[in-house]
Amino acid sequence: NSNWLVTQIWIPLFTQNPGLRRITFNILPGSSGEAAELGRAMGNLAQLEEVYIIFIKDWGGLEALLDFCPQVRKIAIEAFTPGIVLPIRNFRSRDNFNEPKTQVRELNLLSRDWIPHFPWIVPVLRRCPLLESLTIPLHSSQETFPVVVRAIVEHCPEIRHLNFKIQFNHNGPETIDALATLLNTGCPRLTSLQLSDEADIFLLERHFMSRDLRQRLEQFVCTSRSKRNDVPGTELVFGVLTVCPNLKVFKAKKMTIDVMEFLEMDVACLGTLESLHLRFRYPQPERTMVEVTDVQVAEKEEEEERAEAIEANEESKEQADRLYCLHLQCRILDKLSQFSALRELHLGSDPKEDPLQENEVHFEIGEAEKEKDELLQRFAQMRRFETLKINGVNFFAHD
């Protein structure tokens, strides 16, 4: 019985622990009476700063939290109670000027199940004028995105960090335009952008038009297994490295950049970048190798001699291929050595967690072949990292 839980457990617990700073609810009650009673008790916790909600049953509980606990600075909602329909009912249409504002600085919505009821996000954001960080999934329904963007632009001028998870079935121009407006003019304090872009909507020249944004941005994280990964990355997310001179963190997840494109890239943040996550793929067209079927093979009359010649050619080709890959890996490390502020470096991916993509570079560190010595020497010459992770394996670069 949720009423018993509120009156007999939670409220006495709050009364006996007035110094609580963080509370986690498995389920936040939604009925107006219980929610208000619980909210008033939490409102007496002057030091309360963070509230985590595992399941939410109704928006009434969230509204009570905003009404009675304006001191809370961080709210995170993980999911919604399975099978519960969440009506939009209790968010009162008050005059904006009389609506109590909150001190919320960080709002994290970690479940996409809120999408069918998205109108509630507008009154929530309206009550968070000091909001600095917003995490929100935007799946399936592209109509929600412009609504969220307008609410952010109108009510949250202090936004510094945005984390969007975008996965639409169809992308209209209004979606691309909304993101462009938000990034270029709507968030004048934005310094950090995380984008899970399964919808392929990010376009460097469209969404990073603002010179001010390029100068301000310090962190860019993009996750996407894009079908466009085979086109030049400078047109997409990797181009951020070329236009943001004050970038400190760049992470490209589940995508690869062509080795030659990276080597030829004019990086703008060589002196500021501190954390870098990259995966590489070998360049196309295919490399010129020793052909398996050589004209000399055709001239041999004996089948055994022909087989030996083919085998020798195969070994020669494999050796040349290995040396070529090593050469490119060494060139990558030479390029990385130019990043003077780099302290955290992740190269490649853990094959156990994320299988290698087609033609992806796999850094063969710590193997016994003599030709790997040159690669190991390159790592030895690089500065001492606080974090060095290669192919999912941690290498401690300092004692």
C-alpha atoms as one frame of an Amber mdcrd trajectory, in Angstrom:
protein
   0.000   0.000   0.000   1.675   3.177  -1.171  -0.135   5.380   1.375   1.230
   3.264   4.221   4.701   3.442   2.668   4.516   7.238   2.503   3.102   7.865
   5.984   4.794   5.080   7.933   8.177   4.759   6.244   9.276   7.679   4.099
   7.990  10.650   6.078   9.355   9.377   9.447  12.631   8.558   7.699  12.919
  12.102   6.340  12.004  13.586   9.712  14.729  11.602  11.455  17.342  12.463
   8.807  17.007  16.185   8.049  20.489  16.324   6.499  19.713  14.027   3.562
  21.339  15.177   0.331  20.302  12.385  -2.038  17.181  10.202  -2.261  16.441
   7.261  -4.565  12.875   6.051  -5.069  12.105   2.677  -6.592   8.602   3.961
  -7.338   7.419   7.519  -6.906   3.712   7.638  -5.927   1.470   9.492  -8.324
  -1.834  10.134  -6.556  -2.201  13.822  -5.742  -2.720  13.331  -1.995   0.213
  10.984  -1.445   2.476  12.958  -3.750   1.724  16.256  -2.009   2.242  14.741
   1.436   5.541  13.224   0.393   6.588  16.420  -1.381   5.979  18.564   1.707
   8.082  16.200   3.827  10.910  16.336   1.291  10.594  20.115   1.120  11.756
  20.268   4.740  15.073  18.681   3.763  16.990  21.900   3.252  20.146  20.125
   2.040  18.427  17.806  -0.434  20.102  18.181  -3.838  19.561  14.986  -5.848
  16.496  12.814  -6.472  16.682   9.580  -8.480  13.462   7.852  -9.548  13.670
   4.281 -10.836   9.994   3.997 -11.816   7.429   6.748 -12.017   3.697   5.942
 -11.938   2.153   9.308 -12.719   3.249  12.858 -13.430   1.553  14.007 -10.224
   4.546  12.784  -8.247   6.968  14.766 -10.386   4.837  17.890 -10.147   4.746
  17.596  -6.360   8.529  17.281  -6.353   8.839  20.523  -8.312   6.197  22.256
  -6.178   7.567  21.457  -2.745  11.282  20.853  -3.341  12.632  23.828  -5.288
  16.023  23.295  -3.624  16.677  20.069  -5.577  19.416  20.519  -8.181  19.410
  17.164  -9.959  16.515  14.931 -11.032  16.947  11.621 -12.871  14.130   9.358
 -14.059  15.151   5.923 -15.297  11.918   4.291 -16.413   8.185   4.041 -16.041
   6.184   1.381 -14.236   5.419  -1.362 -16.785   1.817  -1.421 -17.938   0.924
   1.915 -16.360  -0.705   4.514 -18.582   0.605   7.949 -17.708  -2.114  10.550
 -18.211  -1.237  14.184 -18.633  -3.579  15.509 -16.033  -2.186  17.383 -13.085
   0.278  19.805 -14.636  -1.705  22.914 -13.914  -1.914  25.593 -16.570  -0.864
  28.401 -14.259   0.196  31.827 -15.279   3.884  31.596 -16.106   4.752  34.420
 -13.723   3.071  32.703 -10.757   4.539  29.308 -11.478   7.113  28.464  -8.796
  10.587  28.113 -10.289  13.117  25.550  -9.151  16.864  25.303  -8.618  17.170
  22.255 -10.895  20.503  22.319 -12.748  20.463  18.803 -14.199  17.552  16.785
 -15.629  18.180  13.268 -16.932  15.425  11.295 -18.651  16.854   7.881 -19.359
  13.827   6.080 -20.815  12.138   6.657 -24.128   8.759   5.547 -22.745   7.850
   9.135 -21.958   7.485   9.948 -25.659   3.699   9.318 -25.976   3.199  11.848
 -23.207   5.782  14.392 -24.261   3.690  17.587 -23.644   4.594  17.402 -19.956
   8.196  18.302 -20.773   7.232  21.895 -21.587   5.886  22.842 -18.119   8.806
  21.003 -16.515  11.411  22.943 -18.499   9.482  26.160 -17.920  10.063  25.693
 -14.205  13.805  25.084 -14.607  15.279  28.432 -15.728  18.661  27.535 -14.203
  18.918  24.192 -16.010  22.473  23.554 -17.231  22.395  19.890 -18.292  19.648
  17.958 -20.091  19.629  14.304 -21.144  16.623  13.230 -23.155  15.877  10.333
 -25.546  13.969  11.153 -28.713  12.881   7.902 -30.309  10.317   7.071 -32.966
   8.434  10.366 -32.928  10.159  13.211 -34.727   7.253  15.514 -33.869   8.503
  15.757 -30.295  11.867  17.216 -31.201  10.817  20.730 -32.312   8.586  20.947
 -29.225  11.492  20.117 -26.922  13.774  22.528 -28.782  11.335  25.424 -28.439
  10.951  24.751 -24.728  14.729  24.720 -24.218  15.253  27.921 -26.193  12.430
  29.788 -24.453  12.897  28.636 -20.871  16.451  27.336 -20.313  19.006  30.022
 -21.241  21.700  28.535 -18.977  22.011  25.207 -20.832  25.661  24.139 -21.106
  25.350  20.398 -21.731  22.924  18.582 -24.050  22.675  14.824 -24.429  20.228
  13.754 -27.136  19.486  10.185 -28.191  17.864  10.513 -31.585  16.332   7.619
 -33.486  13.528   8.595 -35.823  11.925   6.429 -38.463  11.698   9.364 -40.846
  13.538  12.656 -40.733  11.794  15.726 -42.022  13.514  19.070 -42.592  11.873
  20.425 -39.430  14.006  18.045 -37.362  17.285  19.121 -38.960  16.258  22.784
 -38.776  15.293  22.478 -35.104  18.685  21.026 -34.171  20.463  23.718 -36.189
  18.509  26.472 -34.425  19.170  24.960 -31.023  22.930  24.596 -31.509  23.703
  27.754 -33.461  21.498  30.336 -31.728  19.293  28.698 -29.102  21.899  27.816
 -26.460  24.382  30.699 -26.138  26.233  28.991 -23.265  26.474  25.488 -24.746
  29.914  23.896 -24.272  29.136  20.165 -24.339  27.138  18.090 -26.826  26.476
  14.356 -26.726  24.536  12.945 -29.637  23.410   9.367 -30.163  22.539   9.913
 -33.781  20.970   6.757 -35.146  18.893   8.931 -37.464  21.775  10.389 -39.489
  20.697  13.990 -38.990  24.008  15.562 -37.929  25.631  17.681 -40.637  28.730
  19.634 -39.689  28.186  22.565 -42.038  24.511  22.804 -41.081  24.644  22.356
 -37.333  27.989  23.991 -36.557  27.543  27.171 -38.580  27.961  29.490 -35.610
  31.505  30.703 -35.052  30.654  31.308 -31.394  29.575  27.684 -30.985  32.787
  26.439 -32.581  34.823  28.596 -30.217  32.828  27.595 -27.107  32.522  23.858
 -27.598  34.717  21.837 -25.222  33.159  18.381 -25.417  31.693  16.461 -28.340
  30.555  12.843 -28.099  28.762  11.096 -30.942  27.500   7.527 -31.100  26.287
   6.225 -34.451  26.575   3.137 -36.570  25.794   5.299 -39.545  25.312   3.995
 -43.041  27.192   7.133 -44.068  30.390   6.100 -42.317  31.914   5.317 -45.699
  31.803   8.970 -46.773  34.476  11.460 -45.750  34.200  12.117 -42.025  35.059
  15.786 -42.458  31.516  16.173 -43.744  30.219  14.533 -40.584  31.249  14.219
 -36.969  35.028  13.932 -37.393  35.091  17.393 -38.904  34.402  18.768 -35.431
  38.120  18.240 -34.792  38.901  20.707 -37.563  36.589  23.569 -36.549  36.601
  23.657 -32.720  39.919  25.105 -31.456  39.044  24.799 -27.750  37.788  21.223
 -27.791  38.902  19.148 -24.788  36.969  15.900 -25.289  36.168  14.129 -28.566
  34.611  10.671 -28.616  33.371   8.947 -31.764  31.692   5.688 -30.803  30.612
   2.828 -33.056  32.042   4.574 -36.106  35.385   4.590 -37.900  37.450   7.191
 -39.707  39.589   6.450 -42.748  43.269   6.370 -41.752  44.405   8.629 -44.584
  41.657  11.122 -43.855  42.842  11.357 -40.244  46.486  11.692 -41.268  45.666
  14.528 -43.662  43.268  16.275 -41.285  44.111  19.823 -40.211  43.208  19.467
 -36.534  42.266  22.727 -34.808  42.525  21.494 -31.202  46.040  19.998 -31.062
  46.894  22.098 -28.016  43.651  21.677 -26.053  42.322  18.149 -26.593  42.660
  16.066 -23.420  40.522  13.008 -24.172  40.220  11.214 -27.524  38.289   8.089
 -28.532  38.806   6.961 -32.138  38.401   3.899 -34.323  40.099   3.678 -37.713
  39.540   1.800 -40.946  42.096   1.075 -43.633  41.844   3.278 -46.719  40.164
   2.403 -49.964  40.828   1.648 -52.776  42.591  -1.582 -52.000  46.328  -1.528
 -51.471  48.690  -2.609 -54.236  50.165  -5.932 -53.199  52.124  -8.749 -54.822
  49.637 -10.602 -57.006  48.894 -14.173 -56.015  48.972 -15.377 -59.604  52.238
 -14.187 -61.111  53.122 -14.635 -64.768  56.100 -16.728 -63.679  53.748 -19.249
 -62.135  52.097 -19.879 -65.482  55.459 -20.665 -67.019  56.135 -23.523 -64.608
  55.265 -26.880 -66.041  55.224 -28.960 -62.911  52.113 -28.815 -60.693  54.204
 -29.128 -57.545  56.443 -26.232 -58.501  53.365 -24.162 -59.367  51.842 -24.861
 -55.953  55.085 -23.906 -54.223  55.261 -20.668 -56.187  51.656 -19.784 -55.305
  52.301 -20.503 -51.644  55.432 -18.338 -51.713  53.470 -15.525 -53.330  50.727
 -15.874 -50.716  53.285 -15.606 -47.928  54.882 -12.609 -49.610  51.507 -10.908
 -49.983  50.585 -11.606 -46.359  53.926 -10.236 -45.154  53.587  -7.111 -47.304
  50.056  -6.611 -46.046  51.206  -6.932 -42.431  54.014  -4.427 -42.938  51.670
  -1.988 -44.639  49.211  -2.161 -41.736  52.046  -1.648 -39.271  53.259   1.345
 -41.265  49.818   2.979 -41.100  49.496   2.268 -37.382  52.864   3.925 -36.777
  51.767   6.958 -38.777  48.605   7.186 -36.682  50.699   7.266 -33.508  53.008
   9.891 -34.999  49.954  12.049 -35.685  48.593  11.487 -32.179  51.909  12.587
 -30.686  51.116  16.092 -31.959  48.230  16.417 -29.457  50.203  18.166 -26.725
  47.482  18.146 -24.023  46.242  14.576 -24.528  45.875  12.623 -21.274  43.252
  10.018 -22.142  43.438   7.946 -25.320  41.154   5.135 -26.463  42.064   3.452
 -29.758  39.945   0.782 -31.382  37.234  -1.117 -29.538  36.840  -4.166 -27.372
  35.893  -6.968 -29.810  33.998  -8.712 -26.998  31.673  -5.736 -26.577  31.547
  -4.308 -30.091  32.751  -6.488 -32.989  35.254  -5.054 -35.417  33.694  -3.291
 -38.360  34.652  -4.061 -41.939  38.268  -3.154 -42.697  38.747  -1.707 -39.192
  42.267  -1.171 -37.851  43.126  -3.514 -34.992  46.210  -2.295 -33.125  48.333
  -5.365 -32.478  50.165  -4.250 -29.360  52.126  -6.690 -27.258  52.428  -9.444
 -29.872  55.694 -11.252 -30.408  56.508 -10.489 -34.026  59.666  -8.456 -34.519
  57.924  -6.079 -36.894  55.784  -4.907 -33.949  58.847  -3.417 -32.243  58.470
  -0.209 -34.193  54.872   0.172 -33.033  55.831  -0.412 -29.412  58.609   2.158
 -29.729  56.075   4.713 -30.914  53.992   4.143 -27.788  57.087   4.360 -25.601
  57.947   7.741 -27.108  54.501   9.191 -26.471  53.819  11.102 -23.264  52.571
   9.377 -20.169  48.820   9.085 -20.272  46.495   8.953 -17.324  44.386   6.502
 -19.348  45.496   4.466 -22.359  43.079   1.876 -23.733  43.721  -0.099 -26.905
  41.290  -2.652 -28.322  39.491  -2.698 -24.989  42.683  -3.406 -23.004  43.960
  -0.913 -20.437  47.644   0.004 -20.649  48.938   1.956 -17.679  51.388   4.437
 -19.100  52.686   5.486 -15.705  53.614   3.710 -12.491
